[in-house]
Each structure stands twice: as structure tokens, then as C-alpha cells.
Amino acid sequence: MKCIARRNMKELETDVLIVGGGPVGLALSLELGWRGVRCVLVEQTDGVIEQPKMDGVNIRTMEFCRRWGIVDAMKHCDFPKDYPQDMVYLTSVAGYELGREAFATPSGGAEELQSGHSPESRIRCPQTMFDPILQAKARTFGTVSLKYEHRMLGFEEVGSAVVARVQDLRARQDVAIRARYLVACDGGGSGVRKALGAEDDAGNVLTYSTNVMFRCPDIYKIYNKPLAYRHFFIGEEGTWASMVAISGRDVWRLSITDIGQSGKLTSEQVRAAIRRALGAEVPFEVISVMPWARREMVARRFRQGRVFLAGDAAHVMSPTGGFGMNTGIADAVDLAWKLEGALRGWGGEGLLQSYESERRQIALRTVREATGNLMRTLSPGSQPRLLDATREGAIVRYEVGRRFAATMLREWYKLGVDLGYRYAGSPICAQAESKTDRSKPEPRPGIAAGLATHFADGSPVTPTALRERQRLGVHLAQGVVPEPQDTELAASEVMVFPYYAQVGARAPHVWLSDGRSTLDLFGRAFTLFVIESRPRTVEALAAAARAVGLPLDVVECHEPQLRGPYLTSLVLVRPDQHIAWMGEELGAGDAESLIDKVRGA
């Protein structure tokens, strides 16, 4: 994508140009602003969301929001906090309920905050509410400029910069923006990805679907079962649609799946689908209709020169699992600190190169899981007697509901994907060679007869961990396993979170005696987390960091509860809260080598 002549064109200058103002672009601008890095975001729309593409914010994204200081705003968004979060499987709102997974909160229970894997829990904050919160926070940083109704027309690398031609749609004039780096967050149809030739050639359409936003204040008059947030409608042909509560009051989104090759429904077909989902005559108003294709795609590369891809521009996946936006925001956080390192001079040549090697492997893993979830959603298949008001029909409904409820557990209990992703083999992470490093901890004895305090992998026995393993057991015993199986992660890797420190993984959360989480100790810089004093190694690492200008905070914390999840005396945590190294002792020369490795030198 080449720029044309820029004579007599106004030119702006910044460090990072972000193309696309959805939640991923906004998160990147926010993270860069939080780090004091200059950036300009251009978005061709006015930023108003009519059809929210996401409604759930996962735990890892909530941890990012925690350090950005926006969790309170999210928890007080317009979605009712007391709205039930159950997942229900049914023939229609007024029809038969086939099964249900009940959640007291989106994270599964009141015990989550005390015994869970994170200081945060996932919440419902649809994009119509989430985007404005991100926008408002980004605007509080003086280094961030958000330009709505601005369309990028082209770009080219010129020496040590990228120059983009951008059209101000309101003023009807063009402007040139010169940036050190450009990041494309311009969605699944990314023009930047196409310009880079990074398209995936595989046939990647999974299904055609139609999203219908409709208003139905009287739905509760026919809602003859406990309320739920997400509804899966199963008919005689199998799973045909799903519905979520967008406002928690009267606005709903019906997603009609697999409707043929056109992906388009007539107005009467849309209304018929709504009536079928409701199962009884009740007034409703169609707000908007959006046909779309469900795809899977991972770009061939995430970087070319000074241009990067993030979010749906880098990977497109089925929404089954709610991974899309959350994976994209993790892209943004990974890339932001590396851009800062490159701009401020302490990052080596390999630092920006590591973005693709780290994030592409996660994208491949997550896309595969999302597609598997789609297959699980469609697993009931044809059920000709499902709606029969007979004994035989009741037996069919019982069996379909039992198997489907067990099958879908993998989508609801998925912290191994949301939180447990690990940058295996990262070029900027150093596996410890210390003999005292226990990367695979031994089982530990219980504190009472017949009661263990830790599982075999070293994870502590908590209500949260027990629930994960119990739901895994139900899923394996009663669920349907779709084909093909060989490309999927083991269910245990998805449904059970490994609650101990590993190189490349996010540092474990532990509550400290002062009420803080360990995650609150890790800020904008690298953090050397000292659990047991090793003065010579600490000083050697601090000196090596100072010599190359790498920002490093030393945080000592000797509380006994850390020795469960944290397996070594020293843990070097990156600016994105992932572990770069863990071990016991280093010599001066080894410290210098380690600092060079983690900064990509």
C-alpha cells in the first residue's frame, strides 16, 4: 500500500500510528499512553458501536484493566451487576429447557476472589459500554491522540519511519502522519494485512451467520424458567441459534447460524427466527441486522519492517469461547512494552522480532480452540423427536441436554487458554539451569488425614481448582468429542489452570498480607521479584540492567504463601507480567548475558 505525493499536505509526527479504533486499537493506545509513549490512533468511523461484537471481558484482560485503573468503571457499566450469568440450552425461551450451567458470577462463585487464580474475575461489559471506557481513559494521557472519522489511504516506509496518508472525512482534506512504527488494528478485513501480503490462503469460512439486535421488553412475561445470560437454541435439525442479553433489560442479540452461502436473510425470515427463539407471541422490535461470515485465519506473519498486525488484523476466529478481542488486547500489551524498549533505546534488534514468535503461537492455539468450540456447539446434530410431547420425546430431550451440557463445559471452564498461555521457546525468555529450579514440582503432603494441600503439579487445592477438576471429569465422562481431535489441546490443558510459576507464563497471583496481589507489584519496568535474599545475584542483575539502560525494579517480598506458586528465590518479571527468568544464583557474567537476552540484544 503506497502513499501518493504529499506535496502541500499537512504533516504530523508521532512515535506510533495505530490504524483502527476498536477495543484492540484503543487498548494499544491506552497501554502506550500509560507508558508515556506518543501515539496517534485513526479510525474511519465516529466510534459509536451499533452491533457489539463482544460482550465478555476475560480474566487476563481484566488484569490489564486493573493496572490501567478502569476496573471500577467497568464494574459500574450499564449492564446490571445482579443479572444471572447462567448458560442455558433450550428449544425456545417459552419452550423446553434441556440443560444449564449455573454461575453465581461470571467467574463461577463468591469464593473466586479469595481462592481463585487472579485478583479479578471476568465480567459482562458489552462493546457498546467497553469501548467508551477505553476511549475515556486513553484521552487522559497527554501522549495519546484519538482521531475519529479519519481513514488511512496508504502508507510506505521511508528510512527510519512509516509515512501514512490519512483523510480527515469531516474536513475533507488529507494529512500525512509520520511515525516510527505503524500498528494495524483494522479488523478481520485488514487492508494493511493485504498490503503486506500476509494473508492466509486457506479456505477459512466456517459458517455464515446473521446477528439480529432486537428489543423485547415483554420477554419476561413468557420467560418461564430461571433467567440466563446466554441461550443456545436446539431444534430438530440441531443447534440453530444463540441469544445473549445485551442490555440485561430489553435488548437482545440473536445469532442465527449456518444459513447457507449467502449469509443474508429476508426481513420476514429474521422476524420468523425471532418468533421461533421466543416460542410464544410477544411484541418485539428489530433494531439492526448484520450478516457475517464466521472465519478462522492466522496471518502468515505479524510484522514486516516497521509495520505490525494486532487483533483481528493478525488472527480471526469463531466467537465461540470469547477469545477474539481478549487475544487481541493481549497482543497490544505484548507489543506496547517492546515498542517502548525500541523507542527508548534499551531494546535490542530481537525485541520487536519476538512479538511474532510469541503472539503467533498463541493465535494458532486460540484459533484452534475457538473452532473446536464451534464444533461442540453444533454437536447435537439432527434430533427428529426432540419436540415430541411424548415419553420418547422427553427421553431424547434428557439425553441431548445431558450430553450437550457436559460437552459445553470446555467452553465455560477455559482458564488454560484465557490465563494459562505461555510463551514457550521465546527468544527473550531464559530457562533457568539452576539445580534448585523445580519446573515440575513434586506432590506435597496434606495437612489433615485424607486431605491434600497440593495437587501433583504443585498447584494448591482450593475451591476454584477443585471446581475446575470436577467439571473436567464431567466433560470427559459425558461430553461429545468432535472430529478432528488430533489438532486440539487436551481438555485438561484448557480446563485446568497450572497454578505455579513457569518461564514464559504470566507470574502467579498471590494475595499478600497487606491486601495487594503480587500482580500489583509489577509495573511498567522489569521487576526482579526477590522471595529469598540473594544479594550478589540481585546486585549483579541490577548493575547489568543499569549498564544498558533497561528499567528494572527490585521488589523483595518474603511472605510464606509465595513459596507455593513461586518455585525459586528469584523471578524476573517482564513489563507484561510474564516471567522472563527464574532461578537461584547468577554470576556477574551470567547476569549480563541474561539482561541482554531478555531485551533482545
For each residue, the residues with C-beta under 8 A, 3 or more apart:
1: 154 155 156 191 192 194 195
2: 154 155 156
3: 6 153 154 155 156 163 164 165 176
4: 154 165
5:
6: 3 9 11 163 165 176
7:
8:
9: 6 165 174 175 176
10: 173 175 176
11: 6 175 176 177 178
12: 40 175 176 177 178
13: 177 178 179
14: 17 38 39 40 145 177 178 179 180
15: 32 37 38 39 179 180 181 339 343
16: 28 32 37 38 39 40 179 180 181 182 183 339
17: 14 39 40 42 162 164 177 179 181 182 183
18: 21 25 28 29 39 40 41 42 182 183 185
19: 25 41 42 152 164 182 183 184 185 186 192
20: 24 25 41 42 43 184 185 186 187 311 313
21: 18 25 26 41 42 43 45 47 146 148 185
22: 25 26 43 53 127 131 185 187 311 312 325
23: 26 27 54 127 130 131 134 325 328 329
24: 20 27 28 185 310 311 312 325 328 329 331 332
25: 18 19 20 21 22 28 29 41 43 183 185 186 310 311 332
26: 21 22 23 29 30 41 131 134 135 138 146
27: 23 24 30 31 64 134 328 329 332 333
28: 16 18 24 25 31 32 39 41 183 185 310 332 335 336
29: 18 25 26 32 33 39 41 138 144 146
30: 26 27 33 34 68 134 137 138 141 144
31: 27 28 34 35 64 68 332 333 336 337
32: 15 16 28 29 35 37 38 39 143 144 336 339 340
33: 29 30 36 37 39 138 140 141 143 144
34: 30 31 67 68 141 524
35: 31 32 336 337 340 524
36: 33 141 143
37: 15 16 32 33 143 336 339 340 343
38: 14 15 16 32 143
39: 14 15 16 17 18 28 29 32 33 143 144 145
40: 12 14 16 17 18 145 147 177 179
41: 18 19 20 21 25 26 28 29 138 144 145 146 147
42: 17 18 19 20 21 147 150 151 152 164 166 177
43: 20 21 22 25 47 146 147 148 149 150
44: 149 150 151 152 169
45: 21 48 148 149
46: 148 149
47: 21 43 131 135 148
48: 45
49: 52 127 128 131
50: 213 288
51: 211 213 253 288 290
52: 49 55 126 127 128 246 253
53: 22 127 319 324 325
54: 23 57 126 127 130 319 322 324 325
55: 52 124 125 126 127 244 246 322
56: 106 122 123 124 125 322
57: 54 61 62 65 74 122 123 124 125 130 326
58: 61 62 122 322 326 418 419
59: 62 63 107 117 118 120 121 122 415 418 419
60: 63 64 118 326 330 418 419 506
61: 57 58 64 65 325 326 329 330
62: 57 58 59 65 66 71 74 118 120 121 122 123
63: 59 60 66 67 118 119 120 519 577
64: 27 31 60 61 67 68 329 330 333
65: 57 61 62 68 70 71 74 120
66: 62 63 69 71 119 120 519 520
67: 34 63 64 519 520 523
68: 30 31 34 64 65 137
69: 66 137
70: 65 73 74 133 134 137
71: 62 65 66 74 75 120
72: 75 76
73: 70 76 77 133 136 137
74: 57 62 65 70 71 77 123 125 129 130 133
75: 71 72 81 123
76: 72 73
77: 73 74 125 129 130 133
78: 129 247
79: 83 124 125 126 129 247 248
80: 83 248 249
81: 75
82:
83: 79 80 124 227 229 245 248
84: 103 226 227 228 229
85: 103 104 105 106 124 228 229
86: 100 101 102 103 226 227 228 229 230
87: 100 101 103 228 229 230 232 408 412
88: 97 99 100 225 226 228 230 231 232
89: 97 98 99 100 231 232 234 401 404 405 408
90: 93 95 96 97 98 225 231 232 233 234
91: 95 96 98 233 234 235 279 386 387 397
92: 95 96 233 276 277 278 279 280
93: 90 219 222 223 231 277 278 279 280
94: 222 223 224 278 279 280
95: 90 91 92 279 387
96: 90 91 92 387 397
97: 88 89 90 100 225 401
98: 89 90 91 234 397 400 401 404 405
99: 88 89 401 402 404 405
100: 86 87 88 89 97 226 228 405
101: 86 87 405 408 409 412
102: 86
103: 84 85 86 87 106 107 108 109 412
104: 85 108 109 110
105: 85 108 109 110 112 121
106: 56 85 103 121 122 123 124
107: 59 103 112 116 121 122
108: 103 104 105 112 464 467
109: 103 104 105 112 463 464 467
110: 104 105 113
111: 114 115 116 462 463 464
112: 105 107 108 109 115 116 121 464
113: 110 116 119 121
114: 111 511
115: 111 112 462 463 464 465
116: 107 111 112 113 121 462 464
117: 59 415 419 464 497 499 508 509
118: 59 60 62 63 121 419 509 517 519
119: 63 66 113 509 511 517 519 520
120: 59 62 63 65 66 71
121: 59 62 105 106 107 112 113 116 118
122: 56 57 58 59 62 106 107 418
123: 56 57 62 74 75 106
124: 55 56 57 79 83 85 106 229 248
125: 55 56 57 74 77 79 129 130 133
126: 52 54 55 79 129 130 246
127: 22 23 49 52 53 54 55 130 131 325
128: 49 52 131 132 246
129: 74 77 78 79 125 126 132 133
130: 23 54 57 74 77 125 126 127 133 134
131: 22 23 26 47 49 127 128 134 135
132: 128 129 135 136
133: 70 73 74 77 125 129 130 136 137
134: 23 26 27 30 70 130 131 137 138
135: 26 47 131 132 138 139 146
136: 73 132 133 139 140
137: 30 68 69 70 73 133 134 140
138: 26 29 30 33 41 134 135 141 144 146
139: 135 136 144 146
140: 33 136 137
141: 30 33 34 36 138 144
142:
143: 32 33 36 37 38 39
144: 29 30 32 33 39 41 138 139 141
145: 14 39 40 41
146: 21 26 29 41 43 135 138 139
147: 40 41 42 43 150 166 168
148: 21 43 45 46 47
149: 43 44 45 46 168 169 170
150: 42 43 44 147 166 167 168 169
151: 42 44 166 167 169
152: 19 42 44 155 164 165 166 167 186 191
153: 3 164 165 166 167 174
154: 1 2 3 4 164 165
155: 1 2 3 152 162 163 164 165 182 192 195 307
156: 1 2 3 162 163
157: 161 162 163 305 306 307
158: 161 162 163 178
159:
160: 180
161: 157 158 178 179 180 306
162: 17 155 156 157 158 178 179 180 181 182 305 306 307
163: 3 6 155 156 157 158 176 177 178 179
164: 3 17 19 42 152 153 154 155 176 177 179 182
165: 3 4 6 9 152 153 154 155 174 175 176
166: 42 147 150 151 152 153 174 175 176 177
167: 150 151 152 153 172 173 174 175
168: 147 149 150 171 172 173 174 175
169: 44 149 150 151 172
170: 149
171: 168
172: 167 168 169
173: 10 167 168
174: 9 153 165 166 167 168
175: 9 10 11 12 165 166 167 168
176: 3 6 9 10 11 12 163 164 165 166
177: 11 12 13 14 17 40 42 163 164 166
178: 11 12 13 14 158 161 162 163
179: 13 14 15 16 17 40 161 162 163 164 182
180: 14 15 16 160 161 162 306 342 343
181: 15 16 17 162 306 307 308 339 342
182: 16 17 18 19 155 162 164 179 192 306 307 308
183: 16 17 18 19 25 28 307 308 309 310 335 339
184: 19 20 190 191 192 193 307 308 309 310 313
185: 18 19 20 21 22 24 25 28 310 311 313 328 332
186: 19 20 25 152 189 190 191 192 313
187: 20 22 190 311 312 313
188: 295 297 312 313 316
189: 186
190: 184 186 187 193 194 309 312 313
191: 1 152 184 186 194 195
192: 1 19 155 182 184 186 195 196 307 309 313
193: 184 190 196 198 199 299 309 313 314
194: 1 190 191 197 198 199
195: 1 155 191 192
196: 192 193 301 304 307 309
197: 194 300
198: 193 194 299 300 301 302 304 309
199: 193 194 297 299 300
200: 204 297 298 299 300
201:
202: 297
203:
204: 200 295 296 297 316
205: 208 293 294 295
206: 293 294 295 296 318 371 374
207: 257 258 293 294 374
208: 205 258 259 260 261 262 263 291 292 293 294
209: 255 256 257 258 259 263 291 292 293 294
210: 255 256 259 263 264 265 270 289 290 291 292
211: 51 253 254 255 256 289 290 291 292
212: 253 254 255 256 270 273 274 286 288 289 290
213: 50 51 246 251 252 253 286 287 288 289
214: 251 252 254 274 284 285 286 287
215: 250 251 252 284 285 287
216: 219 250 252 278 282 283 284 285
217: 249 250
218: 221 222 282 283
219: 93 216 222 223 250 252 278 282 284
220: 223
221: 218 282
222: 93 94 218 219 278 279 280 282
223: 93 94 219 220 227
224: 94
225: 88 90 97 228
226: 84 86 88 100
227: 83 84 86 223
228: 84 85 86 87 88 100 225 231
229: 83 84 85 86 87 124 244 245
230: 86 87 88 242 243 244 245
231: 88 89 90 93 228 242 243 244 277
232: 87 88 89 90 239 241 242 377 404 408
233: 90 91 92 239 240 241 242 243 276 277
234: 89 90 91 98 238 239 240 380 383 386 400 404
235: 91 238 240 276 383 386 387
236: 382 383 384 385 386 387
237: 240 382
238: 234 235 378 380 381 382 383
239: 232 233 234 242 257 377 378 379 380
240: 233 234 235 237 256 257 258
241: 232 233 254 255 256 257 273 277
242: 230 231 232 233 239 254 255 257 377
243: 230 231 233 252 253 254 255 277
244: 55 229 230 231 252 253 255
245: 83 229 230 248 251 252
246: 52 55 126 128 213 251 252 253
247: 78 79 250 251
248: 79 80 83 124 245
249: 80 217
250: 215 216 217 219 247
251: 213 214 215 245 246 247 287
252: 213 214 215 216 219 243 244 245 246
253: 51 52 211 212 213 243 244 246
254: 211 212 214 241 242 243 273 274 277
255: 209 210 211 212 241 242 243 244
256: 209 210 211 212 240 241 259 265 273
257: 207 209 239 240 241 242 294 377 378
258: 207 208 209 240 378
259: 208 209 210 256 262 263 265
260: 208 263
261: 208
262: 208 259 291
263: 208 209 210 259 260 291 292 293
264: 210 291
265: 210 256 259 269 270 273 289 291
266: 269 270
267: 270 271 286
268: 271 272
269: 265 266 272 273
270: 210 212 265 266 267 273 274 286 289
271: 267 268 274 275 286
272: 268 269 275 276
273: 212 241 254 256 265 269 270 276 277
274: 212 214 254 270 271 277 278 284 286
275: 271 272 278 281
276: 92 233 235 272 273 279
277: 92 93 231 233 241 243 254 273 274
278: 92 93 94 216 219 222 274 275 281 282 284
279: 91 92 93 94 95 222 276
280: 92 93 94 222
281: 275 278
282: 216 218 219 221 222 278
283: 216 218
284: 214 215 216 219 274 278
285: 214 215 216
286: 212 213 214 267 270 271 274 289
287: 213 214 215 251
288: 50 51 212 213
289: 210 211 212 213 265 270 286
290: 51 210 211 212
291: 208 209 210 211 262 263 264 265
292: 208 209 210 211 263
293: 205 206 207 208 209 263
294: 205 206 207 208 209 257 318 319 374
295: 188 204 205 206 316 317 318
296: 204 206 316 317 318 367 370 371
297: 188 199 200 202 204 315 316 317 367
298: 200 314 315 360 363 364 367
299: 193 198 199 200 302 309 313 314 315 360
300: 197 198 199 200
301: 196 198 304 309 356 360
302: 198 299 308 309 310 314 355 356 359 360
303: 307 308 309 352 353 355 356
304: 196 198 301 307
305: 157 162
306: 157 161 162 180 181 182
307: 155 157 162 181 182 183 184 192 196 303 304
308: 181 182 183 184 302 303 335 355
309: 183 184 190 192 193 196 198 299 301 302 303 313 314
310: 24 25 28 183 184 185 302 313 314 328 331 332 335
311: 20 22 24 25 185 187 314 315 324 325 327 328 329 331 332
312: 22 24 187 188 190 315 316 324 328
313: 20 184 185 186 187 188 190 192 193 299 309 310
314: 193 298 299 302 309 310 311 328 331 359 360 363
315: 297 298 299 311 312 327 328 363 366 367
316: 188 204 295 296 297 312 324 367
317: 295 296 297 321 323 324 327 366 367 370 371
318: 206 294 295 296 321 370 371 373 374
319: 53 54 294 322 323 324 370
320: 370 371 373 374 376 377 411
321: 317 318 366 369 370 373 411 414 417
322: 54 55 56 58 319 325 326
323: 317 319 326 327 366 369 370 417 418
324: 53 54 311 312 316 317 319 327 328 370
325: 22 23 24 53 54 61 127 311 322 328 329
326: 57 58 60 61 322 323 329 330 418
327: 311 315 317 323 324 330 331 362 363 366
328: 23 24 27 185 310 311 312 314 315 324 325 331 332
329: 23 24 27 61 64 311 325 326 332 333
330: 60 61 64 326 327 333 334 359 362 421
331: 24 310 311 314 327 328 334 335 359
332: 24 25 27 28 31 185 310 311 328 329 335 336
333: 27 31 64 329 330 336 337 576
334: 330 331 337 338 355 358 359 576
335: 28 183 308 310 331 332 338 339 355 359
336: 28 31 32 35 37 332 333 339 340
337: 31 35 333 334 340 341 524 574 575 576
338: 334 335 341 342 347 351 352 354 355 600
339: 15 16 32 37 181 183 335 336 342 343 352
340: 32 35 37 336 337 343 344 347 575
341: 337 338 344 346 347 351 550 599 600
342: 180 181 338 339 345 347 351 352
343: 15 37 180 339 340
344: 340 341 347 549
345: 342 549
346: 341 548 549 550 551 599
347: 338 340 341 342 344 351 352 599 600
348: 351 596 599 600 601
349: 352 353 600 601
350: 353 354 427 428 600 601
351: 338 341 342 347 348 354 428 599 600
352: 303 338 339 342 347 349 355 600
353: 303 349 350 356 357 427 600
354: 338 350 351 357 358 426 427 428 600
355: 302 303 308 334 335 338 352 358 359
356: 301 302 303 353 359 360
357: 353 354 360 361 425 426 427
358: 334 354 355 361 362 423 426
359: 302 314 330 331 334 335 355 356 362 363
360: 298 299 301 302 314 356 357 363 364
361: 357 358 364 365 423 424
362: 327 330 358 359 365 366 421 423
363: 298 314 315 327 359 360 366 367
364: 298 360 361 367 368
365: 361 362 368 369 417 421 489
366: 315 317 321 323 327 362 363 369 370 417 421
367: 296 297 298 315 316 317 363 364 370 371
368: 364 365 371 372 487 488 489
369: 321 323 365 366 372 373 414 417 488 489 494
370: 296 317 318 319 320 321 323 324 366 367 373 374
371: 206 296 317 318 320 367 368 374 375
372: 368 369 375 376 410 482 488
373: 318 320 321 369 370 376 377 410 411
374: 206 207 294 318 320 370 371 377 378
375: 371 372 378 379 482 483
376: 320 372 373 379 407 408 410 411 479 480 482
377: 232 239 242 257 320 373 374 408 411
378: 238 239 257 258 374 375 381
379: 239 375 376 403 404 407 480 482
380: 234 238 239 383 400 403 404
381: 238 378
382: 236 237 238
383: 234 235 236 238 380 386 396 400
384: 236
385: 236 388 390 392 393 396
386: 91 234 235 236 383 393 396 397 400
387: 91 95 96 235 236 393
388: 385 392 393 396
389: 393
390: 385 393 394
391: 394 395
392: 385 388 395 396
393: 385 386 387 388 389 390 396 397
394: 390 391 397 398
395: 391 392 398 399
396: 383 385 386 388 392 393 399 400
397: 91 96 98 386 393 394 400 401
398: 394 395 401 402
399: 395 396 402 403
400: 98 234 380 383 386 396 397 403 404
401: 89 97 98 99 397 398 404 405
402: 99 398 399 405 406 478
403: 379 380 399 400 406 407 478 479 480
404: 89 98 99 232 234 379 380 400 401 407 408 480
405: 89 98 99 100 101 401 402 408 409
406: 402 403 409 474 475 477 478 479 480
407: 376 379 403 404 410 475 478 479 480
408: 87 89 101 232 376 377 404 405 411 412 479
409: 101 405 406 412 413 471 472 474 475 479 495
410: 372 373 376 407 413 414 475 479 491 494 495
411: 320 321 373 376 377 408 414
412: 87 101 103 408 409 471
413: 409 410 467 468 471 472 475 494 495
414: 321 369 410 411 417 418 494 495
415: 59 117 418 419 420 468 495 496 497
416: 419 420 489 492 493 494 495 496 497 498
417: 321 323 365 366 369 414 420 421 489 494
418: 58 59 60 122 323 326 414 415 421
419: 58 59 60 117 118 415 416 497 506
420: 415 416 417 493 497 498 505
421: 330 362 365 366 417 418 505 506
422: 502 504 505
423: 358 361 362 426 429 504 505 578
424: 361 504
425: 357 504
426: 354 357 358 423 429 504
427: 350 353 354 357 597 600
428: 350 351 354 580 597 598 599 600
429: 423 426 503 504 578 579 580 581 597 598
430: 503 580 581 594 597 598
431: 503 581
432: 437 439 503 568 581 582 583 584
433: 437 583
434: 437 568 583 584 585
435:
436: 568 569 583 584
437: 432 433 434 567 568 582 583 584
438: 441 442 458 567 568
439: 432 502 503 567
440: 457 458
441: 438 444 454 457 458 500 567
442: 438 458
443: 452 454 455 456 458
444: 441 452 453 454 458
445: 452 453
446: 449 450 451 452 453
447: 451 453
448: 451
449: 446
450: 446
451: 446 447 448 461
452: 443 444 445 446 455 461
453: 444 445 446 447 460 461
454: 441 443 444 458 459 460 461 564
455: 443 452 458 459 460 461 465 469
456: 443
457: 440 441 498 500
458: 438 440 441 442 443 444 454 455 499 500 564 565 567
459: 454 455 465 497 498 499 500 565
460: 453 454 455 465 499 564 565
461: 451 452 453 454 455 465 466
462: 111 115 116 465 466
463: 109 111 115 466 467
464: 108 109 111 112 115 116 117 467 468
465: 115 455 459 460 461 462 468 469 496 497 499
466: 461 462 463 469 470
467: 108 109 413 463 464 470 471
468: 413 415 464 465 471 472 495 496 497
469: 455 465 466 472 473 496
470: 466 467 473 474
471: 409 412 413 467 468 474 475 495
472: 409 413 468 469 475 476 491 492 495 496
473: 469 470 476 477
474: 406 409 470 471 477 478 479
475: 406 407 409 410 413 471 472 478 479 491 495
476: 472 473 479 491
477: 406 473 474
478: 402 403 406 407 474 475
479: 376 403 406 407 408 409 410 474 475 476
480: 376 379 403 404 406 407
481: 485
482: 372 375 376 379 485
483: 375
484: 487 488
485: 481 482 488
486:
487: 368 484
488: 368 369 372 484 485
489: 365 368 369 416 417 493 494
490: 493 494
491: 410 472 475 476 494 495
492: 416 472 495 496
493: 416 420 489 490 496
494: 369 410 413 414 416 417 489 490 491
495: 409 410 413 414 415 416 468 471 472 475 491 492
496: 415 416 465 468 469 472 492 493
497: 117 415 416 419 420 459 465 468
498: 416 420 457 459 502 505
499: 117 458 459 460 465 508 565
500: 441 457 458 459 508 564 565 566 567
501: 505 507 508 565 566 567 568 571 579 582
502: 422 439 498 505 579
503: 429 430 431 432 439 579 580 581 582
504: 422 423 424 425 426 429 578 579
505: 420 421 422 423 498 501 502 578 579
506: 60 419 421 577 578 579
507: 501 518 519 522 529 571 573 577 578 579
508: 117 499 500 501 518 565 566
509: 117 118 119 517 518 519
510: 517 518 559 561 562 564 565 566
511: 114 119 515 516 517 561
512: 515 516 517 518 557 559
513: 559
514:
515: 511 512
516: 511 512 520 521
517: 118 119 509 510 511 512 520 521
518: 507 508 509 510 512 521 522 529 557 562
519: 63 66 67 118 119 507 509 522 577
520: 66 67 119 516 517
521: 516 517 518 527 529 555 557
522: 507 518 519 527 529 555 573 575 577
523: 67 527 553 575
524: 34 35 337 551 575
525: 551 552 553 575
526: 545 550 551 552 553 572 573 574 575 580 598
527: 521 522 523 552 553 554 555 572 573
528: 538 541 542 552 553 554 555 570 571 572 573
529: 507 518 521 522 555 557 566 570 571 572 573
530: 533 534 538 554 555 556 557 569 570
531: 557 558 562 563 566 568 569 570 571
532: 558 569
533: 530 538 556 558 569
534: 530 537 538 569 570 584 585
535: 538 539
536: 539 540 585
537: 534 540 541 570 584 585 586 591
538: 528 530 533 534 535 541 542 554 570
539: 535 536 542 543
540: 536 537 543 544 586 587 588 590 591 592
541: 528 537 538 544 545 552 572 586 591 594 595
542: 528 538 539 545 546 552 554
543: 539 540 546 547 588 591
544: 540 541 547 548 588 591 592 594 595
545: 526 541 542 548 550 551 552 595
546: 542 543 549 550 552
547: 543 544 592
548: 346 544 545 595 596 599 601
549: 344 345 346 546
550: 341 346 526 545 546 595 598 599
551: 346 524 525 526 545 575
552: 525 526 527 528 541 542 545 546
553: 523 525 526 527 528
554: 527 528 530 538 542
555: 521 522 527 528 529 530
556: 530 533
557: 512 518 521 529 530 531 562
558: 531 532 533 562
559: 510 512 513 562
560: 563
561: 510 511 564
562: 510 518 531 557 558 559 565 566
563: 531 560 566
564: 454 458 460 500 510 561
565: 458 459 460 499 500 501 508 510 562
566: 500 501 508 510 529 531 562 563 571 582
567: 437 438 439 441 458 500 501 582
568: 432 434 436 437 438 501 531 571 582 583 584
569: 436 530 531 532 533 534 583 584
570: 528 529 530 531 534 537 538 581 582 583 584
571: 501 507 528 529 531 566 568 579 581 582
572: 526 527 528 529 541 579 580 581 582 594 598
573: 507 522 526 527 528 529 577 578 579 580
574: 337 526 577 578 579 580 598
575: 337 340 522 523 524 525 526 551
576: 333 334 337
577: 63 506 507 519 522 573 574
578: 423 429 504 505 506 507 573 574
579: 429 501 502 503 504 505 506 507 571 572 573 574 582
580: 428 429 430 503 526 572 573 574 598
581: 429 430 431 432 503 570 571 572 594 598
582: 432 437 501 503 566 567 568 570 571 572 579
583: 432 433 434 436 437 568 569 570 586
584: 432 434 436 437 534 537 568 569 570
585: 434 534 536 537
586: 537 540 541 583 590 591 594
587: 540 590 591
588: 540 543 544 591 592
589: 592 593
590: 540 586 587 593 594
591: 537 540 541 543 544 586 587 588 594 595
592: 540 544 547 588 589 595 596
593: 589 590 596 597
594: 430 541 544 572 581 586 590 591 597 598
595: 541 544 545 548 550 591 592 598 599
596: 348 548 592 593 599 601
597: 427 428 429 430 593 594 600 601
598: 428 429 430 526 550 572 574 580 581 594 595
599: 341 346 347 348 351 428 548 550 595 596
600: 338 341 347 348 349 350 351 352 353 354 427 428 597
601: 348 349 350 548 596 597
